[in-house]
Amino acid sequence: MRYLLFAFVIIALVSSACSSAGDTVGEDGVIAPAIAGSETYLLGQSVYNAQCASCHGVNGDGQFPDAPLEPDITGRYGAPPHDESGHTWHHDDDLLMRIIREGGMGDPVNFYVMPALGLVLSDAEIEAVVAYIKTMWTSEQQTAQREGTLAVRAQEP
Ligand code: HEC
């Protein structure tokens, strides 16, 4: 029993060290676009490819790349693009993390379902995947989203 407890303490220490490692979140508290080849980039890319790409497309061009922002023959919208052609960059960091943790907000009649991944992914993985998605945006979009994230946080009580 004592060994089991010891193992838990070690796991807790290692995972807290992991979540604070790297430079995923900048000094302003906003997730920085991942630098190609960095630890955050590689983690974000592997999470994205394993957990997101099947719906949102390997390159972030959406479930229906030919008409990504249109409903399909069933009348439902698919997973939207995350790249610069989509609207993901209009969402602040906290909303993006919430959607990934809790699932999509679209009603299932009009949208395909975005699953809740909060039990599958750690906070560090969620931050890394957001940092990776940010590499799909133009620098203007990155700046606007960063300012939007700070503006939303400034309004919070
Ligand atoms: C089973 C398919 C599926 C998977 C897997 C999936 N999504 Fe989604 N996602 C969707 C659908 C469908 C929507 C649109 C409906 C909605 O928002 O409810 C969506 C919406 C979103 C949105 C909000 C819309 C936008 O453009 O900002 C974000 C952010 C998002 N997904 C991120 C992710 C990330 C990150 C992953 C992987 C960690 C992921 N999704 C995995 C299907 C999926």
Residues whose N, C-alpha, C, O or C-beta is under 5 A from the ligand:
A	BS01	HEC	Q51 C52 C55 Y77 G78 A79 P80 P81 H87 T88 L96 I99 I100 G104 M105 G106 F111 Y112 V113 M114 P115 V129
